[in-house]
C-alpha cells in the first residue's frame, strides 16, 4: 500500500470521528485523488486534514469542511447541483461522484482552465464549467436542486435563492471577510418559503463580484 493510500485511510477515519457519517460522502472523498488538485509542492500533504494554498491566492478547503458541506447538502444521484467557486476543482469532483450533474462557476481564468483540464484527465464527464461571476449564478441552467458556495458572502445572495428549486438546499459560508463566518443551510419548501439554519463556524476567502483581473 503506497503512502497516499495509507494517508487516505487515516483521513477517512478522522472524518468519521469528526461526525461525517454519510457513507456515500466518505466513499466519494476516498475515490477522488486530492493530490491531483493541489500544487506539486504540497502533494505530500494532500491527505492531511488542512486547507492548502492553490494558485491565484485561493485555497483548497480542509477535507473536513468539504465533507461537512457535502453531507449537509444531502446529495443524491437525481440531483442537479450548482457550485459557486470551482477553485481547484476538488469539491466539484467529490460532488460528481454523488450527483447527476454539477455546474461550476469560477472567476479566475487560470483556475478555471486548470480545473477543466484536470476533469478531462480524470475522465469526469458530468461537470460543466463556466468562467463567470458566481454572484449571478447560472440562470440559463436554473433551477438547481442543490447549490453550494465555496467563498463567503456578506449575506445570502438573493439571486442564488431565486435559482434554487422548490425542495432545494443551498449550503454557503456567510459573514464578513475579516469577521465571524458561519456555514448556513438554506432550504426552500414546496411553497417557495425559505428557512435558514446557522451551522459550523468557518473561515473562507470572500465571494467577490465580477471576473478576476490576472497578470
Secondary structure as UniProt FT lines:
FT   HELIX           3..17
FT   TURN            18..19
FT   HELIX           23..31
FT   HELIX           34..37
FT   HELIX           40..45
FT   TURN            46..47
FT   STRAND          52..53
FT   HELIX           55..57
FT   STRAND          59..60
FT   HELIX           63..73
FT   TURN            77..78
FT   STRAND          80..84
FT   TURN            87..88
FT   HELIX           90..96
FT   TURN            97..98
FT   STRAND          101..106
FT   HELIX           109..121
FT   TURN            122..123
FT   STRAND          127..131
FT   HELIX           134..136
FT   TURN            139..141
FT   STRAND          144..153
FT   HELIX           158..162
FT   STRAND          164..175
FT   TURN            177..178
FT   STRAND          181..188
FT   TURN            190..191
FT   STRAND          194..202
//
